[in-house]
Every structure is written in structure tokens, then in C-alpha cells.
Amino acid sequence: MLVLSRKTQESVMVGGAGGTEHLLKVTVLEIRSGHVRLGFEADAGIAIHRSEVWEQIHADGQPDLPVPVPRAP
């Protein structure tokens, strides 16, 4: 497991196999009262789920359907 420290508005990039393109960008949006709000940016074809939702989808044998990721204005 990679453990990183990030401040508000700092991001982490997750790259593709070649390392030249990013598959996922995770940005710390807010830290308040022991809670961290994260923003996820990825292509529309990449499904993003909370772990408990992902586990339920796979336990039910459902396919991993893409979830639209809202684009910032």
C-alpha cells in the first residue's frame, strides 16, 4: 500500500501502463472534522465506486458498468 500525505486542493495521479497518460486523478477537496472529501476524475469508461458498492456489485455477479463522471465547468 502506498501512503501519501496531501493538503487541500493537492492531487494524486494514477497512470496507465506506459506511465504517460493518467487513468485517474484524485484531489483532496476538503478536510473537516475528521472527514476528507475527495474528488475523482477519470474517463467516462472507467467505473468509480465506493468499496462497499463495488463489493456488492461483484458479489451479485453484475458487470462493472461505467458510471458517468461529472466534468468541472
Jmol script that loads the backbone (N, CA, C; Angstrom):
load data "model"
ATOM      1  N   MET A   1       0.848  -1.175   0.000  1.00  0.00           N
ATOM      2  CA  MET A   1       0.000   0.000   0.000  1.00  0.00           C
ATOM      3  C   MET A   1       0.892   1.236   0.000  1.00  0.00           C
ATOM      4  N   LEU A   2       0.580   2.150  -0.871  1.00  0.00           N
ATOM      5  CA  LEU A   2       1.254   3.442  -0.919  1.00  0.00           C
ATOM      6  C   LEU A   2       0.492   4.402  -0.015  1.00  0.00           C
ATOM      7  N   VAL A   3       1.189   5.062   0.896  1.00  0.00           N
ATOM      8  CA  VAL A   3       0.570   6.020   1.806  1.00  0.00           C
ATOM      9  C   VAL A   3       1.156   7.394   1.511  1.00  0.00           C
ATOM     10  N   LEU A   4       0.287   8.359   1.224  1.00  0.00           N
ATOM     11  CA  LEU A   4       0.714   9.709   0.890  1.00  0.00           C
ATOM     12  C   LEU A   4       0.010  10.714   1.782  1.00  0.00           C
ATOM     13  N   SER A   5       0.650  11.843   2.003  1.00  0.00           N
ATOM     14  CA  SER A   5       0.009  12.974   2.665  1.00  0.00           C
ATOM     15  C   SER A   5      -0.288  14.017   1.605  1.00  0.00           C
ATOM     16  N   ARG A   6      -1.486  14.572   1.621  1.00  0.00           N
ATOM     17  CA  ARG A   6      -1.888  15.605   0.679  1.00  0.00           C
ATOM     18  C   ARG A   6      -2.619  16.693   1.441  1.00  0.00           C
ATOM     19  N   LYS A   7      -2.473  17.912   0.997  1.00  0.00           N
ATOM     20  CA  LYS A   7      -3.210  19.038   1.553  1.00  0.00           C
ATOM     21  C   LYS A   7      -4.416  19.311   0.659  1.00  0.00           C
ATOM     22  N   THR A   8      -5.320  20.175   1.137  1.00  0.00           N
ATOM     23  CA  THR A   8      -6.480  20.546   0.344  1.00  0.00           C
ATOM     24  C   THR A   8      -6.043  21.082  -1.013  1.00  0.00           C
ATOM     25  N   GLN A   9      -6.726  20.657  -2.052  1.00  0.00           N
ATOM     26  CA  GLN A   9      -6.501  21.011  -3.458  1.00  0.00           C
ATOM     27  C   GLN A   9      -5.263  20.355  -4.061  1.00  0.00           C
ATOM     28  N   GLU A  10      -4.581  19.477  -3.340  1.00  0.00           N
ATOM     29  CA  GLU A  10      -3.485  18.696  -3.913  1.00  0.00           C
ATOM     30  C   GLU A  10      -4.057  17.390  -4.443  1.00  0.00           C
ATOM     31  N   SER A  11      -3.394  16.838  -5.461  1.00  0.00           N
ATOM     32  CA  SER A  11      -3.921  15.662  -6.155  1.00  0.00           C
ATOM     33  C   SER A  11      -2.903  14.536  -6.200  1.00  0.00           C
ATOM     34  N   VAL A  12      -3.407  13.367  -6.571  1.00  0.00           N
ATOM     35  CA  VAL A  12      -2.592  12.194  -6.850  1.00  0.00           C
ATOM     36  C   VAL A  12      -3.029  11.687  -8.211  1.00  0.00           C
ATOM     37  N   MET A  13      -2.066  11.382  -9.083  1.00  0.00           N
ATOM     38  CA  MET A  13      -2.363  10.861 -10.413  1.00  0.00           C
ATOM     39  C   MET A  13      -2.050   9.369 -10.442  1.00  0.00           C
ATOM     40  N   VAL A  14      -2.957   8.590 -11.002  1.00  0.00           N
ATOM     41  CA  VAL A  14      -2.749   7.163 -11.194  1.00  0.00           C
ATOM     42  C   VAL A  14      -2.583   6.953 -12.683  1.00  0.00           C
ATOM     43  N   GLY A  15      -1.426   6.413 -13.092  1.00  0.00           N
ATOM     44  CA  GLY A  15      -1.087   6.326 -14.506  1.00  0.00           C
ATOM     45  C   GLY A  15      -1.435   5.014 -15.157  1.00  0.00           C
ATOM     46  N   GLY A  16      -1.406   5.062 -16.492  1.00  0.00           N
ATOM     47  CA  GLY A  16      -1.627   3.871 -17.294  1.00  0.00           C
ATOM     48  C   GLY A  16      -0.351   3.040 -17.361  1.00  0.00           C
ATOM     49  N   ALA A  17      -0.397   1.982 -18.131  1.00  0.00           N
ATOM     50  CA  ALA A  17       0.731   1.058 -18.221  1.00  0.00           C
ATOM     51  C   ALA A  17       1.994   1.735 -18.734  1.00  0.00           C
ATOM     52  N   GLY A  18       1.850   2.670 -19.680  1.00  0.00           N
ATOM     53  CA  GLY A  18       3.017   3.348 -20.236  1.00  0.00           C
ATOM     54  C   GLY A  18       3.529   4.468 -19.357  1.00  0.00           C
ATOM     55  N   GLY A  19       2.721   4.899 -18.386  1.00  0.00           N
ATOM     56  CA  GLY A  19       3.124   5.946 -17.481  1.00  0.00           C
ATOM     57  C   GLY A  19       3.023   7.349 -18.056  1.00  0.00           C
ATOM     58  N   THR A  20       2.566   7.478 -19.313  1.00  0.00           N
ATOM     59  CA  THR A  20       2.489   8.800 -19.931  1.00  0.00           C
ATOM     60  C   THR A  20       1.092   9.406 -19.878  1.00  0.00           C
ATOM     61  N   GLU A  21       0.093   8.592 -19.603  1.00  0.00           N
ATOM     62  CA  GLU A  21      -1.271   9.109 -19.515  1.00  0.00           C
ATOM     63  C   GLU A  21      -1.843   8.732 -18.156  1.00  0.00           C
ATOM     64  N   HIS A  22      -2.702   9.582 -17.626  1.00  0.00           N
ATOM     65  CA  HIS A  22      -3.292   9.242 -16.338  1.00  0.00           C
ATOM     66  C   HIS A  22      -4.655   8.595 -16.536  1.00  0.00           C
ATOM     67  N   LEU A  23      -4.940   7.633 -15.692  1.00  0.00           N
ATOM     68  CA  LEU A  23      -6.230   6.952 -15.721  1.00  0.00           C
ATOM     69  C   LEU A  23      -7.171   7.557 -14.697  1.00  0.00           C
ATOM     70  N   LEU A  24      -6.605   8.097 -13.627  1.00  0.00           N
ATOM     71  CA  LEU A  24      -7.415   8.588 -12.527  1.00  0.00           C
ATOM     72  C   LEU A  24      -6.684   9.723 -11.828  1.00  0.00           C
ATOM     73  N   LYS A  25      -7.414  10.783 -11.519  1.00  0.00           N
ATOM     74  CA  LYS A  25      -6.887  11.891 -10.733  1.00  0.00           C
ATOM     75  C   LYS A  25      -7.750  12.004  -9.488  1.00  0.00           C
ATOM     76  N   VAL A  26      -7.116  11.947  -8.311  1.00  0.00           N
ATOM     77  CA  VAL A  26      -7.813  12.063  -7.037  1.00  0.00           C
ATOM     78  C   VAL A  26      -7.336  13.350  -6.377  1.00  0.00           C
ATOM     79  N   THR A  27      -8.279  14.239  -6.036  1.00  0.00           N
ATOM     80  CA  THR A  27      -7.958  15.528  -5.434  1.00  0.00           C
ATOM     81  C   THR A  27      -8.621  15.640  -4.071  1.00  0.00           C
ATOM     82  N   VAL A  28      -7.854  16.104  -3.081  1.00  0.00           N
ATOM     83  CA  VAL A  28      -8.412  16.379  -1.754  1.00  0.00           C
ATOM     84  C   VAL A  28      -9.174  17.693  -1.868  1.00  0.00           C
ATOM     85  N   LEU A  29     -10.487  17.645  -1.686  1.00  0.00           N
ATOM     86  CA  LEU A  29     -11.324  18.833  -1.805  1.00  0.00           C
ATOM     87  C   LEU A  29     -11.481  19.558  -0.483  1.00  0.00           C
ATOM     88  N   GLU A  30     -11.602  18.789   0.603  1.00  0.00           N
ATOM     89  CA  GLU A  30     -11.867  19.414   1.897  1.00  0.00           C
ATOM     90  C   GLU A  30     -11.473  18.458   3.011  1.00  0.00           C
ATOM     91  N   ILE A  31     -10.942  19.015   4.086  1.00  0.00           N
ATOM     92  CA  ILE A  31     -10.649  18.255   5.299  1.00  0.00           C
ATOM     93  C   ILE A  31     -11.331  18.999   6.435  1.00  0.00           C
ATOM     94  N   ARG A  32     -12.293  18.322   7.097  1.00  0.00           N
ATOM     95  CA  ARG A  32     -13.045  18.995   8.157  1.00  0.00           C
ATOM     96  C   ARG A  32     -13.589  17.964   9.140  1.00  0.00           C
ATOM     97  N   SER A  33     -13.416  18.221  10.411  1.00  0.00           N
ATOM     98  CA  SER A  33     -13.983  17.391  11.481  1.00  0.00           C
ATOM     99  C   SER A  33     -13.662  15.905  11.307  1.00  0.00           C
ATOM    100  N   GLY A  34     -12.436  15.596  10.947  1.00  0.00           N
ATOM    101  CA  GLY A  34     -12.040  14.205  10.802  1.00  0.00           C
ATOM    102  C   GLY A  34     -12.526  13.535   9.536  1.00  0.00           C
ATOM    103  N   HIS A  35     -13.094  14.294   8.603  1.00  0.00           N
ATOM    104  CA  HIS A  35     -13.579  13.751   7.334  1.00  0.00           C
ATOM    105  C   HIS A  35     -12.808  14.380   6.182  1.00  0.00           C
ATOM    106  N   VAL A  36     -12.536  13.578   5.181  1.00  0.00           N
ATOM    107  CA  VAL A  36     -11.849  14.048   3.987  1.00  0.00           C
ATOM    108  C   VAL A  36     -12.792  13.893   2.805  1.00  0.00           C
ATOM    109  N   ARG A  37     -12.979  14.955   2.027  1.00  0.00           N
ATOM    110  CA  ARG A  37     -13.771  14.882   0.797  1.00  0.00           C
ATOM    111  C   ARG A  37     -12.791  14.774  -0.362  1.00  0.00           C
ATOM    112  N   LEU A  38     -12.984  13.760  -1.190  1.00  0.00           N
ATOM    113  CA  LEU A  38     -12.117  13.511  -2.332  1.00  0.00           C
ATOM    114  C   LEU A  38     -12.895  13.693  -3.621  1.00  0.00           C
ATOM    115  N   GLY A  39     -12.228  14.215  -4.641  1.00  0.00           N
ATOM    116  CA  GLY A  39     -12.802  14.318  -5.975  1.00  0.00           C
ATOM    117  C   GLY A  39     -12.063  13.368  -6.905  1.00  0.00           C
ATOM    118  N   PHE A  40     -12.794  12.650  -7.735  1.00  0.00           N
ATOM    119  CA  PHE A  40     -12.212  11.676  -8.657  1.00  0.00           C
ATOM    120  C   PHE A  40     -12.502  12.098 -10.085  1.00  0.00           C
ATOM    121  N   GLU A  41     -11.470  12.133 -10.913  1.00  0.00           N
ATOM    122  CA  GLU A  41     -11.628  12.450 -12.332  1.00  0.00           C
ATOM    123  C   GLU A  41     -11.054  11.299 -13.153  1.00  0.00           C
ATOM    124  N   ALA A  42     -11.863  10.779 -14.072  1.00  0.00           N
ATOM    125  CA  ALA A  42     -11.444   9.685 -14.937  1.00  0.00           C
ATOM    126  C   ALA A  42     -12.278   9.740 -16.210  1.00  0.00           C
ATOM    127  N   ASP A  43     -11.822   9.029 -17.231  1.00  0.00           N
ATOM    128  CA  ASP A  43     -12.611   8.932 -18.454  1.00  0.00           C
ATOM    129  C   ASP A  43     -13.958   8.296 -18.142  1.00  0.00           C
ATOM    130  N   ALA A  44     -14.957   8.617 -18.937  1.00  0.00           N
ATOM    131  CA  ALA A  44     -16.316   8.119 -18.712  1.00  0.00           C
ATOM    132  C   ALA A  44     -16.381   6.592 -18.727  1.00  0.00           C
ATOM    133  N   GLY A  45     -15.468   5.929 -19.393  1.00  0.00           N
ATOM    134  CA  GLY A  45     -15.473   4.473 -19.480  1.00  0.00           C
ATOM    135  C   GLY A  45     -14.894   3.772 -18.263  1.00  0.00           C
ATOM    136  N   ILE A  46     -14.406   4.527 -17.289  1.00  0.00           N
ATOM    137  CA  ILE A  46     -13.828   3.943 -16.083  1.00  0.00           C
ATOM    138  C   ILE A  46     -14.843   4.070 -14.948  1.00  0.00           C
ATOM    139  N   ALA A  47     -15.268   2.924 -14.420  1.00  0.00           N
ATOM    140  CA  ALA A  47     -16.240   2.925 -13.327  1.00  0.00           C
ATOM    141  C   ALA A  47     -15.537   3.298 -12.020  1.00  0.00           C
ATOM    142  N   ILE A  48     -16.188   4.133 -11.219  1.00  0.00           N
ATOM    143  CA  ILE A  48     -15.672   4.533  -9.914  1.00  0.00           C
ATOM    144  C   ILE A  48     -16.768   4.267  -8.893  1.00  0.00           C
ATOM    145  N   HIS A  49     -16.461   3.434  -7.886  1.00  0.00           N
ATOM    146  CA  HIS A  49     -17.438   3.068  -6.860  1.00  0.00           C
ATOM    147  C   HIS A  49     -16.795   3.128  -5.478  1.00  0.00           C
ATOM    148  N   ARG A  50     -17.589   3.391  -4.455  1.00  0.00           N
ATOM    149  CA  ARG A  50     -17.135   3.180  -3.081  1.00  0.00           C
ATOM    150  C   ARG A  50     -16.899   1.679  -2.923  1.00  0.00           C
ATOM    151  N   SER A  51     -15.982   1.288  -2.039  1.00  0.00           N
ATOM    152  CA  SER A  51     -15.619  -0.128  -1.918  1.00  0.00           C
ATOM    153  C   SER A  51     -16.816  -1.018  -1.572  1.00  0.00           C
ATOM    154  N   GLU A  52     -17.720  -0.530  -0.698  1.00  0.00           N
ATOM    155  CA  GLU A  52     -18.864  -1.369  -0.324  1.00  0.00           C
ATOM    156  C   GLU A  52     -19.819  -1.565  -1.496  1.00  0.00           C
ATOM    157  N   VAL A  53     -19.941  -0.586  -2.381  1.00  0.00           N
ATOM    158  CA  VAL A  53     -20.774  -0.721  -3.578  1.00  0.00           C
ATOM    159  C   VAL A  53     -20.112  -1.683  -4.559  1.00  0.00           C
ATOM    160  N   TRP A  54     -18.807  -1.548  -4.751  1.00  0.00           N
ATOM    161  CA  TRP A  54     -18.062  -2.429  -5.652  1.00  0.00           C
ATOM    162  C   TRP A  54     -18.180  -3.882  -5.198  1.00  0.00           C
ATOM    163  N   GLU A  55     -18.021  -4.102  -3.881  1.00  0.00           N
ATOM    164  CA  GLU A  55     -18.129  -5.464  -3.351  1.00  0.00           C
ATOM    165  C   GLU A  55     -19.519  -6.037  -3.586  1.00  0.00           C
ATOM    166  N   GLN A  56     -20.568  -5.226  -3.426  1.00  0.00           N
ATOM    167  CA  GLN A  56     -21.929  -5.695  -3.654  1.00  0.00           C
ATOM    168  C   GLN A  56     -22.166  -6.021  -5.121  1.00  0.00           C
ATOM    169  N   ILE A  57     -21.668  -5.175  -6.007  1.00  0.00           N
ATOM    170  CA  ILE A  57     -21.803  -5.424  -7.447  1.00  0.00           C
ATOM    171  C   ILE A  57     -21.170  -6.753  -7.817  1.00  0.00           C
ATOM    172  N   HIS A  58     -19.963  -6.989  -7.316  1.00  0.00           N
ATOM    173  CA  HIS A  58     -19.254  -8.211  -7.676  1.00  0.00           C
ATOM    174  C   HIS A  58     -19.798  -9.432  -6.954  1.00  0.00           C
ATOM    175  N   ALA A  59     -20.366  -9.255  -5.774  1.00  0.00           N
ATOM    176  CA  ALA A  59     -20.992 -10.376  -5.073  1.00  0.00           C
ATOM    177  C   ALA A  59     -22.252 -10.831  -5.803  1.00  0.00           C
ATOM    178  N   ASP A  60     -22.962  -9.880  -6.416  1.00  0.00           N
ATOM    179  CA  ASP A  60     -24.175 -10.184  -7.173  1.00  0.00           C
ATOM    180  C   ASP A  60     -23.878 -10.688  -8.575  1.00  0.00           C
ATOM    181  N   GLY A  61     -22.613 -10.649  -8.988  1.00  0.00           N
ATOM    182  CA  GLY A  61     -22.240 -11.097 -10.319  1.00  0.00           C
ATOM    183  C   GLY A  61     -22.628 -10.131 -11.418  1.00  0.00           C
ATOM    184  N   GLN A  62     -22.888  -8.878 -11.065  1.00  0.00           N
ATOM    185  CA  GLN A  62     -23.251  -7.873 -12.068  1.00  0.00           C
ATOM    186  C   GLN A  62     -22.000  -7.380 -12.780  1.00  0.00           C
ATOM    187  N   PRO A  63     -22.121  -7.010 -14.046  1.00  0.00           N
ATOM    188  CA  PRO A  63     -20.973  -6.450 -14.751  1.00  0.00           C
ATOM    189  C   PRO A  63     -20.631  -5.071 -14.201  1.00  0.00           C
ATOM    190  N   ASP A  64     -19.378  -4.690 -14.318  1.00  0.00           N
ATOM    191  CA  ASP A  64     -18.902  -3.391 -13.844  1.00  0.00           C
ATOM    192  C   ASP A  64     -19.206  -2.344 -14.908  1.00  0.00           C
ATOM    193  N   LEU A  65     -20.404  -1.741 -14.821  1.00  0.00           N
ATOM    194  CA  LEU A  65     -20.832  -0.761 -15.808  1.00  0.00           C
ATOM    195  C   LEU A  65     -20.178   0.591 -15.551  1.00  0.00           C
ATOM    196  N   PRO A  66     -19.811   1.313 -16.604  1.00  0.00           N
ATOM    197  CA  PRO A  66     -19.226   2.638 -16.388  1.00  0.00           C
ATOM    198  C   PRO A  66     -20.227   3.602 -15.767  1.00  0.00           C
ATOM    199  N   VAL A  67     -19.732   4.442 -14.873  1.00  0.00           N
ATOM    200  CA  VAL A  67     -20.538   5.467 -14.235  1.00  0.00           C
ATOM    201  C   VAL A  67     -20.072   6.808 -14.752  1.00  0.00           C
ATOM    202  N   PRO A  68     -20.960   7.637 -15.294  1.00  0.00           N
ATOM    203  CA  PRO A  68     -20.524   8.936 -15.808  1.00  0.00           C
ATOM    204  C   PRO A  68     -19.881   9.770 -14.714  1.00  0.00           C
ATOM    205  N   VAL A  69     -18.755  10.386 -15.047  1.00  0.00           N
ATOM    206  CA  VAL A  69     -18.058  11.257 -14.102  1.00  0.00           C
ATOM    207  C   VAL A  69     -18.358  12.690 -14.500  1.00  0.00           C
ATOM    208  N   PRO A  70     -18.965  13.463 -13.583  1.00  0.00           N
ATOM    209  CA  PRO A  70     -19.276  14.857 -13.938  1.00  0.00           C
ATOM    210  C   PRO A  70     -18.015  15.649 -14.255  1.00  0.00           C
ATOM    211  N   ARG A  71     -18.104  16.478 -15.231  1.00  0.00           N
ATOM    212  CA  ARG A  71     -16.968  17.313 -15.645  1.00  0.00           C
ATOM    213  C   ARG A  71     -17.102  18.677 -14.994  1.00  0.00           C
ATOM    214  N   ALA A  72     -15.976  19.195 -14.526  1.00  0.00           N
ATOM    215  CA  ALA A  72     -15.978  20.536 -13.920  1.00  0.00           C
ATOM    216  C   ALA A  72     -16.215  21.575 -14.996  1.00  0.00           C
ATOM    217  N   PRO A  73     -16.971  22.654 -14.651  1.00  0.00           N
ATOM    218  CA  PRO A  73     -17.239  23.704 -15.652  1.00  0.00           C
ATOM    219  C   PRO A  73     -15.990  24.503 -15.978  1.00  0.00           C
TER     220      PRO A  73
END
end "model"
wireframe off; spacefill off
backbone 0.3
color backbone group
